[in-house]
Amino acid sequence: MAYTIQDIATITRAHATIACDATIEHLLIDSRKIVFPTTSLFFAISGPRRDGHQFIKEVYERGVRNFVVNKAFNGNAYPGANFLEVPDVVAALQDLAAHHRSQFNIPVIGITGSNGKTIVKEWLNQLLQKDFSIVRSPRSYNSQLGVPLSVWQMNAHHTLGIFEAGISTTGEMKHLAQVIQPTTGVLTNIGDAHSEGFESEHAKAVEKALLFANAATVVFGKESLHRFLSPEAADKALFPNTKHFFSWSREQDADLKILSEVKHEGQTIITAECNGNDTTITVPFTDRISIDNAITCWCVLLQLNYPEAIIRDRMQMLEPVEMRMQLKKAINNSYLLNDSYSNDLSSLDLAIDYLQQQAGKEKTTLILSDILQSGQYEEALYRDIAAQLAVRGIRRLIGIGPAISQHRELFTGIEALQTSFYHSTNDFLQHAGTQQFKDEYILLKGARIFEFERISAWLEQKVHQTVMEINLSAMIHNLKEYQKHLNPATRLMAMVKAFSYGSGSAEVARVLQFHKVEYLAVAYADEGVELRKAGISLPVMVMNADSATFDTLVTYGLEPEIYSFPIYHAFDQYLKQQGIQQFPVHIKFNTGMNRLGFEVAEARALGMAIRKDHTMAVKTVFSHLVASEDAMHDGFTEQQALLFNEACKDMEASLGYSFTRHIANSAAIFRWPQFQYDMVRLGIGLYGVDSADGNGLSLQTVATLKSTIAQLRNIKAGDTVGYGRKGVVLRNSTIATVRIGYADGFGRAFGNGKGCMYVKGTLAPVIGNVCMDMTMIDVTGIADVKEGDEVEIFGKHLPVWEVAKRAGTISYEIMTGISQRVKRVYTEE
Ligand SMILES: *Cc1c(COP(=O)(O)O)cnc(C)c1O
């Protein structure tokens, strides 16, 4: 469904400056995601740090001609462009989506709650897709922007909508309610997530209920709601227009009263009473969260009057929802991105975004199965996909399945796209050699029945069962958390030295570049070269440059730190020989660390030399705080800043121009906002570790080191474990051998009870000495441990700083000490 720009001006009550006719099919809120410029409408949305109006020029240059802006904007510089001026750009986006929603008279399920929204949405889709042509929120698009974009996908084929709504503060839900206009409301549960934005748990529950103000039917779990609202309030005041409630409960009377839950071999048999009859389903999960979500879906089916037999069949077939896209190292220096999340056009679009963000300039390959989607004619569907691929710069398409193979001509004509087609996954695995995959990024996108996990296993490097999982979404969360505390003009340099504190250079740098960090810093030139080879174009500071690496620095456009006159003169001479002028450099002053750096007293002489020699241009001047995290040394920190001010003043006076100044590391950003200057250097905080404990930031865990149990054995009291007979057991014990040792970075300091690992919800101590490739832990009494089970060495359950403390060291050393043979796996939520 398309709207003319005039229609949209009317719907959004905009003051319109229209230069030409236009038909709008796509709504765009991110300048990096332009696919169809001429039919896109760009919303210049202002966030806390970035103003969408800054991107209008870039977006215009890439062919977009339609813009929604706020009143302050002057559009004269853009010939042929249409501007809709509104007071609030986000509200205009929501109004447009709300109008679009009103054009459809189909049932719409709106889902909200603190947890489980996405799972319930995906499961309802799995349960109902045989009977409806469903439009639903992609992934967890449930925000003030995500909801309108989701609803915008509705078209005339659809017979059911399923959308989720998430809020973080009071006042947000009424907007989402207008956009979704649910006919049925589903409340998953109300927990403690995202409580900060609300006065009380009660206020949060009341706000969530606003989604259902006009829903005829509401499905909810009594326990979760009644923790916060009284039954009377729940029914009357909060749901004024609801005619029908459908509740479930384990403890109270309810439409679906749960009587028993029996767990058996990975399944749970749930028996409940409904309308006076007992009824039973079996679900392929045993954890409480999955069971609660499954019961919520069960209620929706009951409320839709599905027959018992169908409910039973379909509930048993529920499949886990893989919420994350995983980037893994694969054969021949390739990377594999496996997105089995869902298989439709809009999720393909998102997956390609992520692929390209990761791949940068590297080659990209899409391995795509038939898309099993009702409601769109096959030919039109593949024509749409071909149109997407044509503008996305994907280099190669491997289509697997009879339908995509049948429509191969739609793809073969696309310039610069190599194609090949196979009738089945077996056919592909038998005939495609692994050698054709090299130095590239491969996106796997397959419907479940195509079993792409077999392709994934085939392409993956299976080397060592210990992996370090890097959660890139958590890293971005942490970045934003620090950005919140920056003065508006302060820029950010991300420290990606030492393989990004062990997290992987190129992969991390790529994400940071995408999120518009201004500078990167590494310790050595080689680390910078690796970034350049991976296509990173951000400026990179090299902190430890020496004369052997000058050539490399210049060749790869890396900017050295100059910390002494000897290094200054050496680099100056080199640049003169090469005939290079004004090469960007960074000047480091020693203000108390006594490591590298000019003395403050040398500032004047240095400035004059640089001004006279003309070979270098000072980009930034900086120093390093030695104890910014520690209140005991606050006096010293202030002293350092005073010295730094003096150095900057003298440099600027003698140099004759100004430069960017920076001194703050992670801990100082928050503890010393007055020392943020023009830029800050964010290191360990990015990786989720707060070196000044409890300083009020909510950081997320980025790195999780995991391994598996290779063998379990029972031994008798008095037996010993490992080298040197150091691990003596005093009782009959169960010992697990884990596939990680000191060669992986799990040091001998953890031996003999010092260290522990997290197994099945319990901390199991290390027993005996740590070996080179293996470690034994005592798992006596831990229920259900099996060979092959996963073991967490550090991560969410066992924070890296606690692990570090046990070995008498700090998080930095543990993180950077994890050896390169441990495979890094990247995830994004
Ligand atoms: C490593 C480093 C940082 C970052 O320190 P964190 O404590 O990890 O934030 C900042 N500046 C310099 C010069 C560094 O070497």
The ligand as an SDF file (V2000), in Angstrom:
LIG
                    3D

 15 15  0  0  0  0  0  0  0  0999 V2000
   44.0740    1.5660   28.2550 C   0  0  0  0  0  0  0  0  0  0  0  0
   44.0420    2.9940   28.3050 C   0  0  0  0  0  0  0  0  0  0  0  0
   42.8460    3.6820   28.5620 C   0  0  0  0  0  0  0  0  0  0  0  0
   41.5590    3.0150   28.9280 C   0  0  0  0  0  0  0  0  0  0  0  0
   41.5490    2.7210   30.2950 O   0  0  0  0  0  0  0  0  0  0  0  0
   40.2890    1.9960   30.9910 P   0  0  0  0  0  0  0  0  0  0  0  0
   40.6170    1.9600   32.4230 O   0  0  0  0  0  0  0  0  0  0  0  0
   40.2410    0.6410   30.3810 O   0  0  0  0  0  0  0  0  0  0  0  0
   39.1400    2.8120   30.6550 O   0  0  0  0  0  0  0  0  0  0  0  0
   42.8500    5.0520   28.4530 C   0  0  0  0  0  0  0  0  0  0  0  0
   43.9810    5.7230   28.1460 N   0  0  0  0  0  0  0  0  0  0  0  0
   45.1620    5.1000   27.9410 C   0  0  0  0  0  0  0  0  0  0  0  0
   46.3520    5.8950   27.6080 C   0  0  0  0  0  0  0  0  0  0  0  0
   45.2400    3.7110   28.0170 C   0  0  0  0  0  0  0  0  0  0  0  0
   46.3980    3.0980   27.8140 O   0  0  0  0  0  0  0  0  0  0  0  0
  1  2  1  0
  2  3  1  0
  2 14  2  0
  3  4  1  0
  3 10  2  0
  4  5  1  0
  5  6  1  0
  6  7  2  0
  6  8  1  0
  6  9  1  0
 10 11  1  0
 11 12  2  0
 12 13  1  0
 12 14  1  0
 14 15  1  0
M  END
$$$$
